[in-house]
Amino acid sequence: MKLIETIRNIWKIEDLKSRILTTIGFILIYRLGSFVVIPGIDPNQLANLEAQTSSGVLGLLNMFSGGAFSNASIFALGIMPYISASIVVQLLGIAIPYFQRLQREGESGRRRINQITRYLTVVILLFQAPGYIANLHAQLPETAFASSGWSFTVTSTIILTAGSMFVMWLGERITDKGIGNGISLIIMIGIIARLPFAIIAEFVSRLEEGGGLVMLLIELVVLFFVFAGTILLVQGTRRVPVQYAKRIVGNKQYGGVRQYIPLKVNAAGVMPIIFAQAIMFIPITIAGFSESETATGFAATFANYTGFWYNFTFAVLIILFTYFYTAITVNPQQMAEDMKRNGGFIPGVKPGKKTMEFLDSVMSKITLPGSIFLAIVAILPAFAMIAGVDQSFAHFYGGTSLLILVGVVLDTLQQIESHLLMRHYDGLMKSGRIKGRTGGGASMY
């Protein structure tokens, strides 16, 4: 079988094998850490916390942390504070000249931006950790705590902050030493870890309603088609033709052929979803992780996962972040300059400024429907819950979880395939190369 042969080829490549084993090792460390309870808390008295995270926005936050939130784990705050810090820093790159200058400085500027992002992550954690601890005191009985008072709050804040920073470090090590994007992989692993529990919860719910196994199978079939449609969204491209002029060097003639720039319908990938979701967690942080019944006003409105204003705001943020992230990842001016430098041009369009304007216009036109469809897929879980699907299982009907799974899996497989093709082995797909969501918008082939 081709799959078995491909696995053998992967095992023959020492560097690729080492990267995959390193990635698995770091992921195992992360999963083990999500079950390590904060010192001073009785793990046998977490029933109320688990009940609180079974629904609402806190349920989604618990899914992103792979259950660490409901386990009162040292990794309870997960990777989302780092994502929030990254959003702030990237937004500052638009408004503040200092950050714009760092972005143009290449590798040294990138290191400085990463350092600022880490510092900002610590600041965010120092605000979120006391809120999480306050929520623990509100949800758990006093007998669950070995001690109380400011000493427990201070030590637990330090532990939670160090735990999230360690998770961030694991993600960076996976990116450098392993395979795939480490931060995205950590989020994906947390989502996958909750899938068996979600299927069991939905099956139990269907048994209670009398639907049983048949209804669960129907839902899984529907989920498969949603998954397939999401793959098409992530991989969709529009090919812009580029004609290269003939060049004669010595007795050989080069060029004179038509190539294409694959402009992606969703060049931003899943990052708009992750960014928007991180923003939607802010009201819960402000409310001190209060229950939806006790939260009032603004926080209560945006804690209602199936509410109109929550989903409307979420969809608008996704559309805005899609344009924002596309503008960062796809540079029409650079693409136009590269074509002009290599003697290429778009038929019917003048090289230079006109080419840049044409590419920018095409990107704007294809990004709009892509961003709208991305937003629709993102809010599908709310409609699934309204239709009676258990919330933990409804998250996999679209939205953040499914898009992250699709995007991260495709990116990881693309990296593995690159290693195979570079060493003259067949790729993972017989029909052609896997199209990930990175690098496609600015390359020519």
Buried (B, 14 or more C-beta within 10 A) or exposed (E): EEEEEBEEBBEEBEEBEEBBEBBEBBBEBBBEBBBBBBEBBBEEBBEBBBEBBBBBBBBBBBBBBBBBBBBBBBBBBBBBBBBBBBBBBBEBBEEEEEBEEBBEEEEEBEEBBEEBBBEBBBEBBBEBBBBBBBBBBBBBEEEBBEEEEEEBBEBBBEBBBBBBBBBBEBBBBBBEBBBBBBBBBBBBBBBBBBBEEBBEBBBEBBEEEEBEEEBBEEBEEEBEEBBEBBBEBBBBBBEBEBBBEEEEEEEEEEBEEEBEBBBBBBBBBBBBBBBBBBBBBEBBBBBBBBBBEEBEEEBBBBBBBBBEEBBEBBBEBBBBBBBBBBBBBBBBBEBBBBBBEBBBBBEEBEBBEBBBBBBBEBBEEBBBEBBBBBBBBBBBBBBBBEEEBBBBBBBBBBBBBBBBBBBBBBBBBBBBBBBBEEEEBEBBEEEEEBBBBBEBBBEBE
